[in-house]
Amino acid sequence: MHNPARAQLYFNPEAEKVSKETARGLEELLILQCETLKPGILQYNQIHGVSLKNPNRTIYMKLAQIWASENLIECGPK
């Protein structure tokens, strides 16, 4: 594990067999929806999954929203 602050966390895949573009959007969607972007608190995400300046951000987020509209996403404890 690269970050000891995350050693107690477990990996819970939300989606399988999705395109790379959908996966990128889902990463950002989950960061936003589950409120895990907390710079300075090392067990949380320190950066966005998709940069606000990424020219493909709109495409990634649209694909993620389509996937999420057909599937249940649950956030863990905060």
N, C-alpha and C positions, 0 to 999 in steps of 0.2 A: 504494500500500500504506500503510495507516494505521500499522502497527507495523513499523519497520525491522528489529526483531529477528526478524521472520517473513519477511523478504524472500527467503530461500533456500528457503522451504517451497513445496510445490506442492499444488494442490487435487486431491484424488482422491475423486470422489463415490462413496459406498458404496451409495446407494439412489437410484432415480429413480422418478417416478410413484407416490409414496406420499402418504398424507394428511398434512396439516400436523401433526396430532396424533402420527402415527407418526414423522415427521421430528423433532419435538421430543424424543420419547423416544429415538430413535436417537442424536441428538446427545449426550444425557446418557449413554446406554449406552456409546457409544464413548469418551467422556471417562473414564468409570470403568474400562472394560475395558482401554483402552490406556494408562491411568495418565498422562493429559495434564494433570491439574489440579495445577499447581505454582505457587501464588502467589509472586511475587517473581522468577520466571524468565520473562522477557518473551516468549520464543518459545513458551511453553506457554499453556494456558487459564488465565485468572485467576479465573474464576467458573464455577459449574455451568451446564450447558445448561438445566436445569430446576431452579428453586429447590427446596430441601427443604421450603419452606413453601407451594409452589404447590398449590392445591386439586385441580388436575388431574394432578398428578404420577403418581398410581397408574394412571390411565388411559393416560397417555403411555408409561409404562414397560411396561405390559401389552402395548400395541400393538407396542412396539419388540421385546419378547421374542418375540412371535408371529412378527414379521418375521424376526428373527435366527434363530429355530429352523428357518426354511425357506431361509435364505441364509447364505453364508459371509462372515464378517467377519474381516479380517486387519489387525493393527496393524503399522505401519511400524517402522523401527528406533527404539529408545529412547535 
